[in-house]
Amino acid sequence: MALLDQLTPHLSFISDPSAWAALATLVVMEIVLGIDNLIFISILTNKLPAAQQKKARRLGISLALILRLALLFTISIIVQLTTPIFTAFGHGFSWRDIILVAGGLFLVWKATREIHHAVDTEGHEEKGSDITGQVSMSMGAAIFQILLLDIVFSIDSIITAVGMTDHIAIMFIAVICAVVTMLIAAEPLSKFIAANPTIVMLALGFLLMIGMTLIADGFGYHVPKGYIYTAMAFSALVEGLNMMARKRRKSRQ
């Protein structure tokens, strides 16, 4: 009975229609924000031996869920990360800004490195790379990089979620729904990327753009997410048309 009394305040949103609308919006937002993370996970785990890829994807996403839920318990601390701690270049930098800039620089470095591997195939074939630029990597290194980037995306999404709802239960449900969607989509997306080498370059371009967006956001120049995902959708559509054209040309030969 005491446990029920403790949970009742957190479940008060059940009878509030506006809270349900906030939940639906937050779930969609978390899933959309998870696309960036999922692309990174797919590219990263495809570099592992085939026998380890599925396990690494599930382990990485599962640990990311635990990390996000743990961060939600420290939400009062995370909200304070937006308080400026120093000023430079006319902008007051908070811990959130520093984390976004660091995460953006990591994404830019990682995407640039992978693009270099994909373009300079001769130098990397000698080290065991294939034509897609895949390089051997340990599962531990892959999981570490997945969690490292997930911290960046998690803090940003939690701060955004706080501005949309006051119900902690809604935030938990939205995070769980988003991560479950990632678990379901991870396998087919990774197979699709592995089967279409040109998609790898497109996905790396997405990561490069997302990294630059995180850096800009950290410096106080906010780029609306709608612009980013519209550009990604348009690029994916163009690449899809190219794939259809190549497939038809092959069928005619």
KEBAFI-464400 format. One record per residue (C-alpha): y, z, x; residue in three letters. Coordinates in steps of 0.05 Angstrom, whole numbers, plus 5000, padded with zeros to 4 digits. Example, Ala and Ser with C-alpha at 12.3 -4.5 7.8 and 13.67 -1.06 7.14 Angstrom:
[site [4910 5156 5246] "ALA"]
[site [4979 5143 5273] "SER"]
# end
This chain:
[site [5000 5000 5000] "MET"]
[site [5047 5017 5058] "ALA"]
[site [5032 4949 5089] "LEU"]
[site [5048 4914 5024] "LEU"]
[site [5115 4951 5020] "ASP"]
[site [5132 4927 5091] "GLN"]
[site [5114 4855 5075] "LEU"]
[site [5150 4851 5008] "THR"]
[site [5220 4840 5037] "PRO"]
[site [5195 4783 5080] "HIS"]
[site [5162 4749 5020] "LEU"]
[site [5221 4754 4973] "SER"]
[site [5235 4679 4984] "PHE"]
[site [5175 4661 4940] "ILE"]
[site [5217 4668 4877] "SER"]
[site [5279 4635 4907] "ASP"]
[site [5284 4559 4896] "PRO"]
[site [5336 4551 4950] "SER"]
[site [5289 4585 5000] "ALA"]
[site [5235 4534 4983] "TRP"]
[site [5285 4478 4995] "ALA"]
[site [5302 4509 5062] "ALA"]
[site [5227 4514 5078] "LEU"]
[site [5215 4440 5063] "ALA"]
[site [5276 4420 5104] "THR"]
[site [5256 4465 5162] "LEU"]
[site [5184 4439 5162] "VAL"]
[site [5208 4367 5166] "VAL"]
[site [5257 4385 5221] "MET"]
[site [5204 4421 5262] "GLU"]
[site [5156 4362 5254] "ILE"]
[site [5210 4312 5275] "VAL"]
[site [5230 4355 5335] "LEU"]
[site [5156 4359 5352] "GLY"]
[site [5152 4284 5362] "ILE"]
[site [5188 4291 5430] "ASP"]
[site [5139 4343 5452] "ASN"]
[site [5079 4305 5426] "LEU"]
[site [5098 4242 5465] "ILE"]
[site [5104 4283 5529] "PHE"]
[site [5037 4317 5516] "ILE"]
[site [5003 4250 5503] "SER"]
[site [5028 4219 5567] "ILE"]
[site [5013 4280 5608] "LEU"]
[site [4942 4293 5583] "THR"]
[site [4924 4219 5589] "ASN"]
[site [4930 4229 5665] "LYS"]
[site [4872 4279 5664] "LEU"]
[site [4798 4259 5669] "PRO"]
[site [4773 4233 5602] "ALA"]
[site [4727 4293 5592] "ALA"]
[site [4786 4342 5597] "GLN"]
[site [4839 4305 5556] "GLN"]
[site [4820 4328 5487] "LYS"]
[site [4811 4400 5510] "LYS"]
[site [4878 4400 5547] "ALA"]
[site [4915 4373 5486] "ARG"]
[site [4886 4426 5439] "ARG"]
[site [4895 4482 5489] "LEU"]
[site [4966 4461 5506] "GLY"]
[site [4988 4455 5433] "ILE"]
[site [4952 4520 5414] "SER"]
[site [4986 4558 5470] "LEU"]
[site [5052 4526 5448] "ALA"]
[site [5041 4555 5378] "LEU"]
[site [5029 4624 5406] "ILE"]
[site [5092 4617 5449] "LEU"]
[site [5135 4595 5390] "ARG"]
[site [5110 4652 5346] "LEU"]
[site [5123 4701 5402] "ALA"]
[site [5193 4674 5410] "LEU"]
[site [5205 4684 5336] "LEU"]
[site [5192 4758 5345] "PHE"]
[site [5249 4760 5396] "THR"]
[site [5295 4720 5350] "ILE"]
[site [5351 4772 5356] "SER"]
[site [5352 4761 5431] "ILE"]
[site [5348 4685 5425] "ILE"]
[site [5408 4683 5378] "VAL"]
[site [5448 4718 5432] "GLN"]
[site [5431 4662 5481] "LEU"]
[site [5488 4622 5451] "THR"]
[site [5540 4671 5478] "THR"]
[site [5578 4640 5537] "PRO"]
[site [5566 4675 5604] "ILE"]
[site [5611 4632 5648] "PHE"]
[site [5659 4573 5644] "THR"]
[site [5655 4509 5684] "ALA"]
[site [5685 4440 5673] "PHE"]
[site [5723 4467 5614] "GLY"]
[site [5659 4487 5577] "HIS"]
[site [5632 4557 5565] "GLY"]
[site [5559 4556 5587] "PHE"]
[site [5509 4601 5551] "SER"]
[site [5437 4614 5570] "TRP"]
[site [5418 4563 5516] "ARG"]
[site [5461 4511 5551] "ASP"]
[site [5430 4527 5618] "ILE"]
[site [5359 4521 5589] "ILE"]
[site [5376 4454 5556] "LEU"]
[site [5406 4426 5620] "VAL"]
[site [5346 4450 5661] "ALA"]
[site [5297 4421 5610] "GLY"]
[site [5335 4356 5607] "GLY"]
[site [5335 4349 5682] "LEU"]
[site [5260 4362 5683] "PHE"]
[site [5248 4309 5630] "LEU"]
[site [5292 4258 5667] "VAL"]
[site [5256 4273 5733] "TRP"]
[site [5187 4269 5701] "LYS"]
[site [5202 4205 5662] "ALA"]
[site [5234 4172 5723] "THR"]
[site [5175 4191 5767] "ARG"]
[site [5125 4163 5717] "GLU"]
[site [5165 4099 5709] "ILE"]
[site [5165 4091 5785] "HIS"]
[site [5089 4101 5785] "HIS"]
[site [5081 4048 5730] "ALA"]
[site [5126 3997 5765] "VAL"]
[site [5104 4009 5837] "ASP"]
[site [5029 4000 5824] "THR"]
[site [5011 3977 5894] "GLU"]
[site [5032 4041 5928] "GLY"]
[site [4998 4085 5877] "HIS"]
[site [4933 4046 5870] "GLU"]
[site [4917 4070 5941] "GLU"]
[site [4923 4141 5916] "LYS"]
[site [4876 4131 5857] "GLY"]
[site [4926 4107 5805] "SER"]
[site [4911 4052 5755] "ASP"]
[site [4955 3997 5729] "ILE"]
[site [4987 4044 5678] "THR"]
[site [5012 4089 5733] "GLY"]
[site [4963 4145 5717] "GLN"]
[site [4956 4197 5771] "VAL"]
[site [4903 4251 5776] "SER"]
[site [4927 4319 5753] "MET"]
[site [4894 4386 5743] "SER"]
[site [4888 4416 5674] "MET"]
[site [4926 4478 5696] "GLY"]
[site [4985 4435 5719] "ALA"]
[site [4985 4396 5654] "ALA"]
[site [4983 4460 5611] "ILE"]
[site [5039 4491 5653] "PHE"]
[site [5085 4431 5643] "GLN"]
[site [5070 4428 5568] "ILE"]
[site [5089 4502 5560] "LEU"]
[site [5150 4494 5606] "LEU"]
[site [5179 4439 5563] "LEU"]
[site [5158 4473 5498] "ASP"]
[site [5202 4532 5516] "ILE"]
[site [5263 4486 5518] "VAL"]
[site [5247 4453 5451] "PHE"]
[site [5226 4520 5419] "SER"]
[site [5291 4557 5435] "ILE"]
[site [5333 4499 5410] "ASP"]
[site [5293 4492 5345] "SER"]
[site [5294 4568 5332] "ILE"]
[site [5369 4571 5341] "ILE"]
[site [5375 4513 5292] "THR"]
[site [5328 4547 5243] "ALA"]
[site [5369 4611 5243] "VAL"]
[site [5428 4570 5218] "GLY"]
[site [5386 4543 5160] "MET"]
[site [5352 4606 5133] "THR"]
[site [5352 4682 5140] "ASP"]
[site [5278 4689 5121] "HIS"]
[site [5234 4700 5182] "ILE"]
[site [5172 4683 5141] "ALA"]
[site [5200 4613 5128] "ILE"]
[site [5209 4602 5202] "MET"]
[site [5137 4624 5216] "PHE"]
[site [5109 4577 5162] "ILE"]
[site [5151 4519 5188] "ALA"]
[site [5129 4529 5260] "VAL"]
[site [5055 4534 5239] "ILE"]
[site [5060 4471 5196] "CYS"]
[site [5093 4432 5253] "ALA"]
[site [5042 4453 5305] "VAL"]
[site [4983 4438 5258] "VAL"]
[site [5012 4368 5248] "THR"]
[site [5017 4361 5323] "MET"]
[site [4944 4380 5331] "LEU"]
[site [4924 4328 5280] "ILE"]
[site [4967 4273 5309] "ALA"]
[site [4956 4287 5383] "ALA"]
[site [4888 4253 5388] "GLU"]
[site [4904 4186 5353] "PRO"]
[site [4972 4182 5387] "LEU"]
[site [4942 4193 5457] "SER"]
[site [4888 4140 5444] "LYS"]
[site [4941 4091 5420] "PHE"]
[site [4984 4102 5481] "ILE"]
[site [4924 4096 5528] "ALA"]
[site [4901 4031 5494] "ALA"]
[site [4971 3999 5498] "ASN"]
[site [5001 4004 5569] "PRO"]
[site [5068 3975 5546] "THR"]
[site [5075 4034 5498] "ILE"]
[site [5073 4080 5558] "VAL"]
[site [5137 4050 5586] "MET"]
[site [5170 4054 5517] "LEU"]
[site [5149 4127 5510] "ALA"]
[site [5176 4142 5580] "LEU"]
[site [5241 4110 5560] "GLY"]
[site [5243 4156 5499] "PHE"]
[site [5232 4217 5544] "LEU"]
[site [5288 4193 5590] "LEU"]
[site [5335 4186 5531] "MET"]
[site [5315 4254 5504] "ILE"]
[site [5326 4286 5572] "GLY"]
[site [5396 4257 5577] "MET"]
[site [5411 4281 5506] "THR"]
[site [5389 4352 5525] "LEU"]
[site [5435 4351 5586] "ILE"]
[site [5493 4325 5544] "ALA"]
[site [5480 4379 5492] "ASP"]
[site [5479 4432 5547] "GLY"]
[site [5548 4408 5570] "PHE"]
[site [5575 4413 5499] "GLY"]
[site [5570 4340 5479] "TYR"]
[site [5526 4342 5417] "HIS"]
[site [5491 4276 5400] "VAL"]
[site [5467 4275 5327] "PRO"]
[site [5391 4274 5324] "LYS"]
[site [5393 4220 5271] "GLY"]
[site [5421 4170 5321] "TYR"]
[site [5367 4187 5372] "ILE"]
[site [5309 4180 5324] "TYR"]
[site [5338 4117 5292] "THR"]
[site [5341 4085 5361] "ALA"]
[site [5269 4107 5375] "MET"]
[site [5245 4080 5308] "ALA"]
[site [5280 4013 5320] "PHE"]
[site [5251 4007 5391] "SER"]
[site [5181 4024 5364] "ALA"]
[site [5189 3971 5310] "LEU"]
[site [5209 3918 5361] "VAL"]
[site [5150 3937 5406] "GLU"]
[site [5104 3934 5345] "GLY"]
[site [5127 3863 5331] "LEU"]
[site [5115 3845 5404] "ASN"]
[site [5044 3873 5401] "MET"]
[site [5030 3833 5338] "MET"]
[site [5056 3770 5371] "ALA"]
[site [5013 3781 5433] "ARG"]
[site [4952 3794 5390] "LYS"]
[site [4962 3729 5352] "ARG"]
[site [4972 3689 5416] "ARG"]
[site [4907 3716 5443] "LYS"]
[site [4870 3700 5379] "SER"]
[site [4894 3627 5383] "ARG"]
[site [4870 3617 5454] "GLN"]
# end
